[in-house]
Structure formats: structure tokens, C-alpha cells
Amino acid sequence: MKKLPAFARSAGVLLPLFSLPSAYGIGCFSRDVDLFVDIAADMGFHWWQVLPLTVIGAGNSPYSGLSTFAGNSLFISPLGLYEDGLITKEEEEAARYRGEPYLVDYDFARENTSRVLHLAFDRLTPTLREEMQKFAKEEEYWLEDYALFMALSRERGTEWWKWESGLARRESKALAEAREKYAREVDYYRFEQFVFFRQWRAVLERVHERGVRIIGDLPFYVATDSVDVWVRPSEFVLDKHNAPAAYAGVPPDAFADKGQVWGNCLYDFAAMKKNRYTWWRRRISHCLGLYDALRLDHFRAFYNYFSIPASSGSAADGHWEQGPGQELIDLIRMDNPDALFIAEDLGLIDPDCREFIDNSGIPTMRVFQFGFDGTPSVHLPYRYESRNVAYTGTHDNNTTLGWLYELNPAARDFALKYCGFSGAGWGSGGPSCMSTKVIIRTVLASAAVLAVIPVQDMLGYGADTRINIPGTPEGNWRFRMQYELMHTVDRDYFLDMNNTYGRLGGGRA
């Protein structure tokens, strides 16, 4: 059997792009990226894990994207547009945010980004126009449909199945007329994506120069009101009106005791199999062009997935159905033989599913916070293996300090004892917080090949900086760092820990 690509023993930091400081109300492709990466590299962290960069949908969730291929325009830096000569310095300064500095302001970011991008679009230079046309040709297989979808949705909303019949069903005449009618708007969305990918690739180059690599994140499902479902409805489980016939979700688990109904429609894997999963393979290869490694969210669904009848909408009425299995994994590997993947294997995993996941050869996740529920859990650090990627917590968990506060006293005492913490003061937060530091040290010391630490844990922050509460539709994805706080992290401590536990290597084995 051919040896699969592998991570070197190393460490990384977890911080969503939107959580970076910037002058524009949301983290973006500004030079603030460089400051963050410099600090991470100085501590010996060679990986930066981000959340999906896709166009966000309901609840501002990056896991409910309107396109699996397009990038979130809110991450475009107005300063970059100024440096390209497309907006004036006065216009760039007018785009700066002067509101609440600790939370993302999505309403401001949407209005602000749209305004400056339209200004820039009207001033597109011949040289940049030529570059854009080249980009549009290379990305034509997804970009043309995306640009038209976005132009149409501005007047009609994104629920495409409610559009006029000809557009909803993608009749050739209706599409041709729409392309003519909305030609300028379609061109604007081509420009938007051109700028996004241009700025992101500049970020990648700068990050790589510091010896840091980026782990991206691929949601298993796409939103029902996405361009992907509009373009290929026959590959999704829809009713005669093109609305979902069943929803994705999960039964009760560690994240939600009543289960979760995500609202995404399901794939018709039998239909996808007929064309050898072309769409799936393209999206994976596309993402691997954006990142150095890729976390495959909800990996268990490749084996089997939870189906919840749309008529019920309750996870209690759901059932398991068979996924595409090893066939799709093999095709992805064939297309991308040198790719590094991480399999998100959290939640309820039965023995057959565990066997499938382990046989895939893809590193799997272990989360410290899940190891102290009173059972002999695989998430206890002494049980980590070299094929694991270890976390103190993920974007779906509370921060580690917040988690300690939530634990019952006996479980908290055991977790702290396990990590060698004794005495008082476990709840004193901030960069000098020793309880979170010893937990991070325990994860870094483990056998896991890669250890990834959320920035909030490195800073000893509490529950008010949590990224997401699963099953809660509002108020998530808002945490932001600030410049002065980025400099308070204990660089000497984390560099020493990464050195002590052999994690100063980066990239591949």
C-alpha cells in the first residue's frame, strides 16, 4: 500500500480570519494577518487553522455558505484596493470602523465592503481588467453561475426555488435573458471574486515566507439556498418544488443533548456516483488550491449520515443512511495524491464507522475537553496516538477556561490534577492563567502528531470569547482580537513548550 502524506510533529493555532483585528469591523486580508503570523511563528507554531472562507449565509455561519467555491468578500481589505489605485486614501479612511472593537459588525462590514468594491469596480484599470478576464476564464466552471446567482438574488433573495419558473429550473432562454439583463452586475461579481482570490494568494505568500502553513476547513454540506444546489438540483434530495425533502443534522451528542437540525439539504449520492462524484472532487481540489492542508468537517458522513424528514423537522425522527464510502475517498486521493487532510470524527461514532475512519488513513481529531466525562474516553491525552490531531477545544467548544468554570467540581479537580495543576487560583484568567497553560502543555506533550490551540486558550480567555454554540442560530461567529491583546500572549512560555515537546518542525513528515 502506498504511504500516505503525513504531518510532521508540530503545533498550530486556531483563529478564524474574521477574529483578526483590522480597521474595518471584521478581520480581513490586511497586514494584521502578518502581525498575527509573526507572533505565532515566534512561538514555534507552524500551522494556522482557519474556518471556511466561503460566502456566509444564515446566521453569518461559515458552515452555511452560498457557494462552495466562492470566497467571502467581507475579507477583502480596502487598504489593498487603495494600494491597487482603485480607491482614494480618503475613501479608504472613510471605510474604517469606529464602533465596538471586540465583536465583528457584520452589518457594517457588508455595507462598507459593497460600497468600496463598487467604487473600485468603476475604476478598474486595463491591466487589472486583463488579469480579471484571465481569472474568470480559469475559474469559469463555477464563477459564471455564481456571478449570475448573486446578481439574481439581489432582487429575489437566495431561495432560488421561489424564483420565476424559468430561472428556478435554469431554462436556457431564461438564463440567456438574465445574463443580458444583468450583464453589469454579473461582471461586478466576477470582479469581487477576482479581488478576493488575488488578495488571499498574496496573504498565502506572506504567511509561507514566515514558515507557517494554513489548514482550511471544508463543510460537509452546502446551504440549500446556494448556487451549488441551484445549478445541480438532481444531485440533492429535493421535493417536486425543489425544496428539501430531508434535512441534515445529528442525533443527540456532546454538543447538543436534543440533537441538531442543520437545515441543509442532503446529497443524492446515487446520482453523484453516476458521474464519479465530479462536483465533490472539484470542490476538494479547489480548496486544496487555497490551503496547505484541509480539515474535512463531519467526516463520518462519508460512511453514513443522519437524515431528518423535512415534514417533521425533529432530530428525534431522523435515521442513518449510507454515504459514498471509500470510493469517494479513493477518488479524492487519486486527484490529490500529496494532499494533507484532517478528519473531523467527533460526536457519536459506532464501531463500523470507526473502522471506516481509521482505514481511511487520514489523521483524526482528539479534544481535551471531551476527555473528562467520567468514561474511559479516547479524548484523554494518554490515549492519543501519533495519527491524531489534538485540540484543547474547537470552534464549537467553550474556551478552556469557560469549560473549567462549567465543570462540576469533581471533574474539574480531576482534569487539573491530570495536568499537574495544584493549589488555588485556577480561575484567574488572562495570559498568565496557569490552569489553561498546563492544559495546553498536556496537549502539546501528547503523542498527537499535530497539536492545535485556540488563541483564546493561549490568552486564558473565558466564555465571552467563545466562537460558536451549536444549535444556537444567532449571536455566533463574532469574537474579535485587538492589537494590544495580541501582544500580551506569553511567547516565551509557548516557544519553550513547543521546543520541549519536539514541535518546532513544520509542514510534512
N, C-alpha and C positions, 0 to 999 in steps of 0.2 A: 504494500500500500504506500502511495506517495506521501512523504512527510508534508504536513500542512504548515503554512506560515504561522509563526508564533511571536508573541510579545517577548521582549527581554524583561528581566526583572527590573521593575521601575515603579514610579509613582506619578500620580496625576492629580489635578484639581478639577472640581466640578463647579462651574458657574455659568448660568445661561447668559447669552450675549446681551439680552435685554437688561440684565442686572448690572452691567458695567456702568461706571459713571460716564457721563457725557454732558455736553452743554445743551442737549436738545430734548430732554424729557424722557429719554429712553436710551439704553446702551446701543451703540451703533458702530459702524466701521470707521471710527475716528482714531486718533493717536492715543486715546485712552486704552485701546487694546494693547499698544506697545508697552505702556506703563504696567499694566496687569501682567503681561507675559514676562517682562523684565523681572518683576518681583517673584513670579513663580519659578523662573529659571534660576534665580539667585538662591532659591531654597532647594534646588535639585529636583524640581518637578519637571518631567519631560513630556507630560501629556496634559492637554486641556480638553475636558469633556464639555460639550455644549448640548443644548436641547435643539429640536428641529428648527431649521431656519426658514421653514415654509411660510407662505401667506396664511395668517391666522384667521380662524373662523369664530364660531360661537364661544363666548366667554373668554376671548383672547387666548384660547388654548393653542399651543403649537402642535397639539395632537389632533386637531380638528381642522386641518389645512384645506384651503380651497383648491390647491393643486399640489400634487406630489413632486412636481418638477420645479415650479416657480419659487423664487425667493421673496422674503418679506421685505417690501420696500421701506418699512419703518426703520430698517437697519442702515439705510443709505445715509451717508454723512453729508450734510450741507457744506461742510468745510471742503470736502472732496469736490463738490460741484463748483465751489469758488476756485479751487486750485486748478480746475479744468477750464476756467474762464467762462463758466456758464451762468453764474450769478455774481453780483457785485459784493464787495465786502460789507456794505450797508445791509444788503439783503441777507447775507449770512448771519450778521449780528442780530438782525430782527428775528431770525429763526431760533434764537436762544431762549431757553426755558427759564422762567423765574418763579416757578411755583414750588410745591412740596418736593424736597430733594431726595427723599428716601423711598419714594414709590414711583413706579412707571405711570405716566399720564398718557394713556392710550388715545384719548380724545384729542389732546393737544398734538401728539405725535402724528396722528392721521391727518389732521388739518394742516399742520406745519409741513409735513413731508410732501403732501399733494401740492401745496402752494409752491414750494421751491422747485419741485420737479417739473411742474408746468412752466415755470419761468425758464428753467434750464432747457426744456424741450423746445421752446420757441426760439432758442438761440443756438441750437445745435450747429456746430461748425462742420464744414465739408469733410475735414479729416475724421472727426468723430462719427459723422453720418456714414462714412465709408466703413469704419470699424463696426458700427451698429449693423449695417447690412450684412457684413461678413458673419457676425454673431448670429443674426436672425437666420441666415442660411444654414449654419451649423446646427442650430437648435430648432429647426423648423418642425421636427416631428412632434414637439409639444407646444412650442411657443405660439404658433398661429392660432391654434384652438384656444389657448389660454388668453391671448390678447382679445380675441373676439368674445369669449365668455365674459371677460371683465367689462368690456365695452357694453355688452348687452345687459349685464347685471346692474349697471349703474341706474338704469331706469326701471328694471323689472325685479330687482332683488336676485339673490343667488338660488332660490328654489326653482331651478330650471324646468322642472316637470309642470310648473304652473304657467310657463310662458305660452305664447301662441303656439298652436299645434305644430306648425311647420318648423319653428325654431326648436321646440322641445324635442321633436323627433328627428331633427337635423336633416330636413329635406333639402336637396341640393339647391333648388331655386330660392328657398327662404334664406339659406346661408349666403348664397351669392349676393342677394339683395342687401343683406345685413352688412356684408363686408364693404359693399359700395357705400351704403348709407353712413356707416360708422368708420370710414377709412382713417380719418384723422385720429379718432380715439384708439383704434387698433394700433396705429403707429406709435401713439403715446405709450401704450403698454409694452410694445416691443422695446422702446427706449428705456422704460422703467427697469425691465429685466436686464437689459444691456448694462445699465449703470450698476445694478445690484451685483451682477457677476464680475464686472470689472473691478469694483471696489473689494469684493470678497477675495478675489485672486491676489490682489495687492496685499490684503491682510495675511493671507496664507504665506506669501513670500516673506513678509517681515517676521512672522511667527517662526517660520522654518529657520531663518537666519539666527535666531536665538536658541536653536536646538530643541524647540518644542513642536510637538505634533498634535493634531486635533482629532478627537473622537466625535463623530457625528452621531445622530440618533434618528432612526427610521421608524415612524409609527407603523404598526402592522396594518391598520385600517386607514381609509380616507373618509372624509366627510361625504355624506350623501349629496349635499349641495355643492359638490366640487366639479371642476371641469373634467376630471377623470371619469366620473360616473356619467356625466352628460355625453361624453364622446363615445363611450363603450358600454352602454347600459346592459347589453346582452351578457356581459361578464359579471354582473351583480345580481343579487336576489331581489328583484323588484316585482311589484304587482302590475296589473294591466294599465295602471295610471302612472307607472314609473316611480311610484313612491315605494319605500322599503316594505318588503313583505316580512322581514325579520330584522332584529337589531343585534349588534354585537354587545358583549358585556362579559361579566364573570359572575359566578356564584359567590356566596359569602366567603371572604378570606381575611387575611391580616389587615388589609386596607379598608374594608367595608363589611361590617357584620351582616348586612342585608343584601350583599351583592351589589353589582353596579350594572346599570343600563346605559351604555355609552351613546346610543343614538346613531352610530354609524351603520350603514347597510353592510350586508355580508357579500363575500365573493361567491360567484358561481364557479367553483374550481373545475367542475366537469367541462364547462365551456372554455375556461382558460387552458385546460390541458390540451384542447384540440389544436391550439396554435403554439404549443410548447411554452406557455406562460410568457409570451412576448412582453406584455406590459410590465409584469413583475421583474423580469430580467433587465429591462431598460431602466426602471426606477432604481434598482440596486446599482447598476453600472453608473448611472447618472450621479448618485450620491457618492460613490467612491471616487468620482472626479472632483468632489468638493471637500472631502475629508481624507485623513490618513488611516483611519480605522472607522468602523461603523458598528454601533450598538443596534441590534435587531430587537426592537421592542416586542413584548408579548410573544416570545419565540415559541412557546408551547402551541400556539395556534397553527404552526406549520404541521403539527401532529394531529391535534384536534382542537376545535374551537367551540365556544358556547353560543348557542343560537336562541334568541328570545323572540317569541311570536310578536309581531307588531300589534296584533289585535289585543294582546294582554299588556305588554309593556312592563311586565314584572319579572325580575330575575328568578323569582320562585317558580315560574313556568318555563324556564329555559331547559335546554338539553344539549348534549355534546354531539358534534358532527365531525366526520373525518376530514382532516386537512390534506394538503397536497403531499405531505410526507417528504421522504428522502429524495424523491425525483426532482423536486424543485431546488432543494439544497444542492444537489449534484449539478444541475444546470447553472446555478449561480456560481458555483465553484469553477465550472468549466469556462464561464465567461470572464471570471476574475480570479485566476489561479494564485495570485500573490496577495490577495486581499486579507486584511486583518478584521475579524469580526468579534463581537461580544454578544452572547445570547442572554437576553433577559429572561430568566427562568424562575421568577418569583411567583408567589401565590400557590394554589393547590396543584400539586404535581403528583399524579398517580404513578405506580411502578412502570407501566408500559410507556408512558410519556417520558419518564426519567430515562429509560433505556434509549429511546429515540434521541433525546437531547444529548446524552453522553456519547452516543455513537456518531453524532454529527461532527465531533472533533473540535467544536467551537468552544472557547472558554466561557464559563458560566459565572453568574454573579453570586456573591455572598454578602450579606448585610448584617453588620454587627448588631443593630437594634433588634433584629429578629431572633437573636440567639439566646434571649433571656426570658422566655415564656414558660419556663419550668419543664420543658421537654428536652430530650437529647437531640437538639436541633443541629442540622448541618451548618447553621449560621454561627455556631460557637467557633471562635477563631482557632482552637486546637484541631478542629476538623477540616480546616481549609486545606486545599490541595494546590499544587503548582499550576493546575489548569483553571484555577478560579481567578476572578477579578473581585477584589474585596472593597467594600464601602463601609464607612461608618453609618451612612444613611443615603438615600437617593432623593431626587427632587420630589418624590411623593411622600417621603417621611417628614416627621417633625425634625427640627435641628436636634443634635445630640443633647444639648443642654435642655431644650424643651422636653425631649423624651425622658431624660432623667427626672425632671420635675413631675412627669405624668406617671412614672412607675410607682407601684406600691413599695413601701419601704424595704421589705424583704428582698424583692427583686433588684431594687436599686443598690442595696448593700452588697448583694452577690456580684452584680456587674462591676461595681467599683473595686471590690476585693479581687475579683478575677484579674483586673488590670493593675493591681498593686497599689491602689489608692487607699490611704488610711488617714484617719483624722477628720477634722471638721473642715468646713468651707467648700464642700463640693459644689454648692450652688452659686458661688461667686463668679459671675460671668465676665466676659471681656477677654482680650488677648492673653492675659495671664491666668486664665481659668485652668487649673490643674486637672480637674476631672475630665474635661474634654481632651486635654493634651495626652493624658495617659491612655485614654481610649484610642485616640489616633495612633499613639505609639504601639499599642497592641495590634492594631490592624496593619501598620507598616512592618511590624516584626513577624507577621504571619507568613506562611508558605505561599500565599497567593502570589502569582506572577506579577500582577499589577494591583496596586492599591490606589483608590481614587477617593479624595477627601473633599467634601463640600467646603467652600470658602467660609460659610457661616460657622462651621465647626472649628475651623482653624482660628477664628476670631472669638470663639466662645459666645456666640450669639444665641438668644432664646427663641421662643416660638413665634415672636412677632416678625421674624425674618424668614419664616417658612415659605417655600415656593408654591406648594400646591397641597390642597386637601382633597383627595379623591372622592368623587361623588358629590362635591360641592361646586355648583356651576358658576358662582360669582366670587369675586374677590381674590382670585389666584393670579399667579404669574406677574407679580408686581414688585417684588423686592429689588431694591437698587443699592449698590455700594456708593460710597462717596470717596472723593480723592483722599481726604485726610485719614479715613478709616483704613484704606488700603495700605497705608504706610505703618499702621500700628501692629501688623502681624509680626509674630516673633520669628523673624527669619533665621536667626542663629539656631533656635531650637529645631526647626523643621529641617534645616540643612544637616544638622547633626544627626537627626533621626534617619534621614534618607541615607546618609553616609554609613551610619552604624549598622543599618539593616540591609545594606547592599542594593540600594535602589537608585543609585546615581547613573545607572545605564539608561539609555533611551532607545525608542524605536523597536527594532526587531531583534529576535534572538540570533 
